[in-house]
């Protein structure tokens, strides 16, 4: 009995991280916080499976990349098992005092205990160039004796650190770039990319994901439905390299240019309002710049890949859109 009590005490002592939104000591950031100076507006989604061990079921279908644009609003895109979202920021995120950005999901509280919530988790990585990524060291000390299932199975945020989805809907999970300051090859004052990757919460040895301490990450599994996996809402930006001049009203959550992906010719839904268009490589180099309206925007001379399209309206507002070109 003494040995058992000591073991339980040792496990419970690990519950040392910030608690759920609304509780004293929580680091959750409400979507209306004045700390947010901008919101994500460029994203590529790589869908994950409904059930990683039964791929015949297909992949998730709920939402699309545009649901991750703009202010957190509860409209989500579901990543599915091991699905990924890659965000590009023309104006890089930088390390400032305290937290630098926050990721929003749509978890919800237990009706019986405000310490507990239904949560779906994701790993978070950042990059300067889109090729080399650095992961925030994830910690998940959930009990691993019983698999967390669907709705009705709740977890304590105090067991979770450096994983997106720690907090309930409307409250972002914040990340601090200074935690990665010792990573060789990473400039924490020039973050152009954030990758959000769904956790496969299985406890099975062949499909589980482990945290920085080699502990299995136990989160809802399986979730074989269109909204399965991590439900991404938005990324709120706290520190950026250059002032953006954006306000919530000036962020356009739609794809103004289509089709996307494109074979090279883009059309626009509102040419007459545009003052200037610029196309950038994902490394930030200007490839094409065009002033005023036109019949179309031509990318046929460029190789296949991803590009950042930035435009300025005649009223001074701006719009940014990630474009995929195929051959």
N, C-alpha and C positions, 0 to 999 in steps of 0.2 A: 504493500500500500504506500509506504514512504517513497519507494522508487517511482511509482506511478504519479504521485503528487509532485515530485520534483520534475518529472518529465513534462507534466502539464504546465507547471510554473515556468519552465524554460521556454515552452512554445508560446505561452501567452505573453511573455516578456518581449516577444518580437513585434507585438502590435504597437508600434511606436511612431507611425507616420500620421500625417494630418487626417482628421476625421471627415465625415461626410459634410456636404454643404449645409449651412445653417447651424452647425455645431461650433462651440468655442474651439479656436485653434485651426479651423479649416482654412485651407488655402484656395478654395473654390472661388472662381471669379465670375460674377454675374454678367450676363451678356450686355447689360446697359452700363457697365462700369466705364467711367471716364478715362480709365487707363488705356483703353483700346483706341488707337489712333488710325487703324486701318483694318481691313478684312481681306482674306484670301479671295482671289479672282481668277486664278489660272490653275487648272488641275487636270491631270490625266488619271483615269481609273482603269485598273487591271482587275477585272472581276475574279472573285474566288468561287469555290465550289459550294453547293448547298450542303454537301456531305463529302469531306475529303477522301473518305474510304469507299465511297460509292459515287464515282464521277458520272455514272449513267443518269443521275438525277439532274445534271446540268449545273449551271451557275446562277447566282442571284440576279434578280432583275429590278429590284426596287430602286427608284431614283436614277439620276445620272450625275455627271460631273458638275452640272450647273447648280445642283442642290447643295454643293459645298462652297458656293460663291456667296460673298456678302455676309452680312451680319447673321449670327445664329438665330434661326427662326423656327426650328423644329422640323423643317423639310430636310430629309436625309437621303444619302445614297448608301446602300448596304454593300459592304465589301465582300461578304462571304468568307468561307474558310481560306485563310492565307491570302486573301485579296489585298491589293495595295492601292493607295492614292499617292500620286506624286504631285506636289505643289511647286510652282515656280514663282519667284518673287523678283521682278525686274529691279525694284528698289529693295536692296538686301536688308534682312533682319540683322540687328547687331546686339551685342551684349551691353546691357545698361544696368542701372541699379535694380536689383530684384529680378522679377520674372520678365521674360522677353516675348513670349507668345503663349497662347492657350488654345487647346483643342476641345471642341464641343461634340458630345454624343447625346443620346436620348434615353439614358437610364432613368429609373424611377424608384422612389422610396418604397420600402416595406410598409404596409399599412399598420404593422404591429410594433415596429422598432425604428426610430429615426436614425439609429446608427447603421442600419442595414439598407441595402438597395440592390435592385437587379441591375447588374453592370455587364457590359461587354468590353473587352480590353484590346488594346493595340500597342505595338511597339512603335517608337518614334526615332527617326534618324534625320540628320541634317547633313548638308553638303555645300561646298563652295562651287563645285563645277558640274554636278550632276553625275559624276562617275564614281567618286570615292565618297562613301557615306560613313558617318559616325553615329553610333547608337547611344541614346541615353541608357545607362545601365538599369534595366528593369528589375524591380523587386516585387515578388508576389508571395506572401506567406500564408495564403489560404490553406486550409486543411486539405490534404490530398488522399484521405482515406475513402472519400465518397465523391463521385463525379458530380459537379454542379450541372444541373439540368436546365430546363426551360423556365418559363415564368413561374414564380413561387419559390425559387431558390435564390437566396440573397447572400451578399457578401459585405464585409466590413471594410470601408475605405482605409482604415488604419493598418491594414495588412498590405497595402498597395502603394508603390512609389515608382515614379518615372514610367508610368503606363497611361496612355490616353484612355479615357472612359472611366476614370476613377470616380468622377462626379456625375450627378444626375442631370437631366435635361435643363438647359438654360444656364448651366454653370460649367465654365471651362476648366479643364485640367491644365495648370500652368507649368511651363518649363523654363529653366534658367540656364542660359548658354554657358555661364561660368563653370557649370559642372563638367564641361568638356574642355576646359582651358588647358589641360595638360595633354590633350590629344595631339600628337605630332602630325603636322600636315593639315590641320584644321585652323582656319582663321575665323574665330567666333564673332568677328566684326564684319563679316561678308557672307552671310548665309543666304544663298539664292534658292535653295531647295529644301523642302521638308518632305520626308516619306513617312506615311502612316500605314502600318502593316498589321492586318488582323491577326490576333492570337488564335491558334487552334487550341482550344482549351481542354483537349482530350488528355486523360491520364495514361493512355496506352503508350508503352515505351517506344513504339514505332512511329507515332504521329504527334507526340507531346512536344511542347515548347518549354524550354527551361529559362529561368531568370539568371541574373548575374551571379547568383550563388548556387547555380545548378539545381535549384528547386523547381519542380514541375509547376507550371502556371495553370491553375485550375479555374476555368471560366465556363460559361454555358456551352455545352456540347452534348449531342449534336444539335444544330439548329437548321434542319432541312426544309426551309421555306424561303420565299422570295426576299424576305427582309433578314435573312440569316447573317450572322457574323457582326462585325463592328459597323454601327450605323453612324456615318460621318455627317456632321452638320456644318461645321465651319472651323476656320482658324482665325482667331483674333490676334492682331499684331500690337505689341506694346512698345517696342523700340525698333525704329527703322533708321537707315543711314541718312536719307534725305527727307525733308518735309514733303508730304504728298499732296496736301491741299484737298484730300478727299474728305467728304462727309458721308454719313449714311445715305443721304439722298442722292449723292452723285455716283454711287456704285451701281452699275448696271449688271443685273444677274442673268442676262440673256446672252446667247451667242449672236452677236450682230452680223458676223460674217459666216457664210455657209457656201457649199457643204463643208463639213468638218468631221472626219478627215476629208482632204481634198486631193485631186490629181494635179492641181496647180492653179486653177482659176477660182477665185473667191468672189462671191457676190455679197452685197451689203443691203441690209434692210432699211438704211436711212442715210444714203449718200449725201443728200443736200445739207445735212447738219454738220458734216465733217470738215474740219479745217486742215488737218494733217494726219497722215498714217505713216508709221514706221514699223519695219519688221526687223526683229533682232534674232541673232543666234542665242541659244540658251547660255552662252558664255558672256552675253551682253554686247556683242558687236553688231552695229547697225548694218543690215544687208540691203534693205530697200527703204527709201524715204519718198513719199509722194504727197504733194500738196493739193488740197481742194478735191472736189468730187470727181469721179470717173465712172466709166461703165463697169469696170471690174478691177480686181487687184491680182496681178499676175505673178505666180511663184514657179512657173514651169521651168525656169532656168536653174532652180535650186535642187539639190539632191533630196531624196526622201529623208524624213526625220521630223523632229519637233522644233517649232519656232514660236517666239513670243511676238504677238501683234499688239501694238500700242497705238491708240489714236486719240487725237484731241478734237473736241467739238468746238464749234464757233462760239459757244457760250462759255468756253473755258473748262468744261467738264472733261474727264478722261475715262477711257475704257481700256481694259487689258484682256486679251484672250489668247489662250494657248492653241496653236494650230498644228495639226498633224498632216504631213504630206506623204503620199504614197506614190509609187511609180506605176 
